[in-house]
């Protein structure tokens, strides 16, 4: 399925953040059985801001002040606190790669599993927002570097393994990521993250009935997953299962009071 088609499917959901979970590949066969091509994503350096939106003057002042304190701080506990604060401020401003950069600094200096995980998760979040191949590759590599350190010590962390898997899906070796997701489901058939992402991969390959099966399994075991509930409705809609789609979107309306979600649902109901 073309990326433009996928964007059209979820255009009403972008505002509520659901699009950020989507892998950036086009899968031509059953969840990646054969040809997979990269749909591309960007970033010259980790310290550069991912988005061009301006930061509020008050936030800029705080960032400048804390950055200066950070450069002089020798106490590791205070150093970590400063990097966490900077990361939080950049995250609030939508500068996710800058947030990851400061958590990376802390991880390099304070080499603990907790710090590795914070940096890896932050890089993964930045990765989901990246828009060109160079940046995607760099952020994916950083994600794997840190999260694999945690997985070496805690191989049962399927939540982190899922993130690592998704970074491979848009790499030169996408089948490695799909294989990892399948391994997670083999060990835990009801794993929420793996079911969701396998459903998304089916959607991107245009296999909407297969996607519906994945999302049906997801919401069966995780009914509070609103993203899964919504995409189940989309999968029904795209696979021409009109009655199921109508019922599913009505169910989603009853589950959420978020105006963005409701607007997205209404746009589909109007087309049924």
C-alpha positions in Angstrom: 0.0 0.0 0.0 1.3 3.4 -0.9 2.3 5.7 2.0 -0.1 8.4 0.7 -3.0 5.9 1.0 -2.1 5.1 4.5 -1.9 8.8 5.4 -5.4 9.2 3.9 -6.7 6.4 6.1 -5.4 8.0 9.3 -5.6 11.6 8.4 -8.2 12.3 11.1 -6.1 10.5 13.7 -2.8 12.3 13.2 -3.8 15.0 15.6 -4.3 12.5 18.4 -0.9 10.9 17.9 -1.9 7.5 16.5 0.1 8.0 13.3 3.3 8.1 15.4 3.0 4.3 16.0 3.1 3.5 12.3 6.2 1.8 10.9 7.6 3.5 7.7 7.6 0.7 5.2 5.6 -0.7 2.4 5.0 -4.4 2.8 4.0 -6.2 -0.4 3.1 -9.6 1.0 1.8 -11.3 4.2 3.3 -9.1 6.9 6.6 -9.0 5.2 7.0 -12.5 3.7 8.7 -11.0 0.7 9.3 -7.6 -0.8 9.6 -4.7 1.6 10.6 -1.3 0.4 11.5 1.7 2.6 9.2 4.6 2.5 11.8 6.9 3.9 12.3 9.4 6.8 16.0 12.7 8.6 18.6 14.3 10.7 22.2 15.4 10.3 22.9 15.2 14.0 21.2 14.1 17.2 21.4 17.6 18.8 19.5 19.3 16.0 15.8 19.9 16.5 13.5 17.6 14.6 10.7 20.2 14.2 10.9 23.9 13.3 8.2 25.0 15.7 9.5 27.8 17.9 10.1 27.3 21.6 8.4 29.8 23.9 10.7 32.5 25.3 10.2 31.3 28.9 11.1 27.8 27.9 14.2 29.0 26.0 15.4 30.9 29.1 14.9 27.8 31.2 16.8 25.6 28.7 19.7 28.1 28.5 19.9 28.3 32.3 19.8 24.6 32.9 22.2 23.9 30.0 24.7 26.2 31.6 24.3 24.5 35.0 24.7 21.1 33.3 28.0 22.1 31.7 29.4 22.9 35.1 27.9 20.1 37.2 30.2 17.3 38.4 27.8 15.6 40.9 26.3 12.7 39.0 22.9 12.8 40.7 22.5 16.5 39.9 23.8 16.0 36.4 21.2 13.3 35.8 18.5 15.6 37.2 19.5 18.4 34.8 19.5 16.1 31.8 16.0 14.8 32.8 14.7 18.3 33.1 16.2 19.4 29.7 14.7 16.3 28.1 11.3 17.0 29.6 11.3 20.6 28.4 12.4 19.6 24.9 9.7 16.9 24.8 7.1 19.4 25.8 8.3 21.6 23.0 8.1 18.8 20.5 11.9 18.5 20.0 12.1 14.8 20.6 15.6 14.2 19.2 17.0 17.0 21.4 15.3 15.3 24.4 17.0 12.0 23.4 20.3 13.8 22.9 20.4 14.9 26.6 19.3 11.5 27.9 22.1 10.1 25.7 24.6 12.3 27.5 23.4 11.1 30.8 23.6 7.4 29.7 27.2 7.9 28.5 28.2 9.3 31.8 26.0 7.3 34.2 26.1 3.8 32.6 23.2 2.1 34.3 20.3 0.0 32.8 17.9 2.7 33.9 19.8 5.4 32.0 20.2 3.1 28.9 16.5 2.5 28.9 15.6 6.2 29.2 17.9 7.1 26.3 16.7 4.2 24.1 13.0 4.9 24.7 13.6 8.6 23.9 15.4 7.8 20.7 12.6 5.5 19.7 10.1 8.3 20.3 12.2 10.6 18.1 12.5 7.9 15.5 8.7 7.7 15.2 8.6 11.4 14.3 11.5 11.4 11.8 10.8 12.3 8.2 13.8 11.2 6.1 16.0 8.2 5.7 19.2 9.6 7.1 17.5 10.7 10.4 15.5 7.5 10.7 18.6 5.4 10.3 20.5 7.3 12.9 17.7 7.3 15.4 16.9 3.7 14.9 20.6 2.8 15.4 20.7 4.7 18.7 17.5 3.1 19.8 18.9 -0.4 19.2 22.2 0.5 20.8 20.7 1.4 24.1 17.6 -0.9 24.3 19.7 -3.9 23.4 21.9 -3.2 26.4 18.8 -3.5 28.6 17.6 -6.6 26.7 20.9 -8.3 27.3 20.3 -8.1 31.0 16.5 -8.5 30.8 15.6 -10.5 27.7 12.0 -10.9 28.8 11.3 -7.2 28.3 9.0 -7.7 25.3 8.0 -4.0 25.4 11.6 -3.0 24.6 12.0 -5.9 22.1 8.9 -4.6 20.2 10.5 -1.1 19.9 13.7 -2.6 18.6 11.8 -4.8 16.2 10.0 -1.8 14.7 13.3 0.0 14.0 14.4 -2.9 11.9 11.1 -2.8 9.8 12.3 0.4 8.2 15.9 -0.7 7.8 17.8 -2.6 5.1 16.9 -5.8 7.0 13.1 -5.5 7.7 12.5 -9.2 8.0 14.6 -9.2 11.2 12.0 -6.9 12.8 9.0 -8.9 11.6 10.7 -12.1 12.8 11.2 -10.5 16.2 7.5 -9.5 16.4 6.5 -13.1 15.6 8.9 -14.4 18.3 7.2 -12.2 20.8 3.8 -13.5 19.8 5.0 -17.1 19.9 6.1 -16.5 23.5 3.1 -14.3 24.4 0.2 -14.6 21.9 -1.7 -11.8 23.6 1.2 -9.3 23.7 -0.4 -5.9 23.2 2.4 -4.1 21.4 3.2 -6.9 19.0 -0.4 -7.5 18.1 -0.8 -3.8 17.4 2.3 -3.5 15.2 1.6 -6.7 13.3 -1.9 -5.2 12.6 -0.4 -2.0 11.4 2.0 -3.9 9.1 -0.9 -5.8 7.6 -2.7 -2.5 7.0 0.3 -1.1 5.2 0.5 -4.1 2.9 -3.2 -3.6 2.1 -4.2 -6.9 3.9 -7.1 -5.4 5.7 -8.8 -8.7 6.6 -5.6 -9.9 8.1 -5.2 -6.6 9.9 -8.7 -7.0 11.2 -7.8 -10.4 12.6 -4.8 -8.9 14.4 -6.8 -6.0 15.9 -9.7 -8.4 16.8 -7.2 -10.4 18.9 -5.8 -7.2 20.3 -9.0 -5.7 21.5 -10.2 -9.1 22.8 -7.4 -9.1 25.3 -6.8 -5.4 25.6 -10.2 -3.7 25.2 -9.0 -0.4 26.6 -6.5 0.0 23.6 -8.3 2.8 21.8 -5.8 2.9 18.9 -6.5 -0.8 18.3 -10.3 -0.3 18.5 -10.1 2.5 16.0 -7.8 0.7 13.6 -10.1 -2.4 13.8 -12.9 -0.1 12.5 -10.6 1.2 9.7 -9.7 -2.4 8.8 -13.3 -3.4 8.6 -14.1 -0.3 6.5 -11.2 -0.9 4.1 -12.1 -4.7 3.7 -15.7 -3.8 2.9 -17.1 -5.3 6.0 -19.6 -2.5 6.3 -21.8 -3.7 9.1 -18.8 -4.6 11.3 -17.2 -1.2 10.6 -20.3 0.7 11.5 -20.7 -1.2 14.8 -17.0 -0.9 15.6 -17.0 2.9 15.1 -20.1 3.2 17.2 -18.3 1.3 19.9 -15.3 3.6 19.7 -17.7 6.6 20.0 -18.9 5.1 23.3 -15.4 4.5 24.6 -14.0 8.0 24.2 -15.0 11.6 24.7 -12.0 13.0 22.9 -13.2 15.4 20.3 -10.4 14.5 17.9 -11.2 10.8 18.1 -14.9 11.5 17.7 -14.3 13.6 14.6 -12.2 10.9 13.0 -14.9 8.3 13.7 -17.7 10.5 12.4 -15.7 11.0 9.1 -15.8 7.2 8.6 -19.4 6.8 9.6 -20.4 9.5 7.1 -18.8 7.4 4.4 -20.6 4.2 5.4 
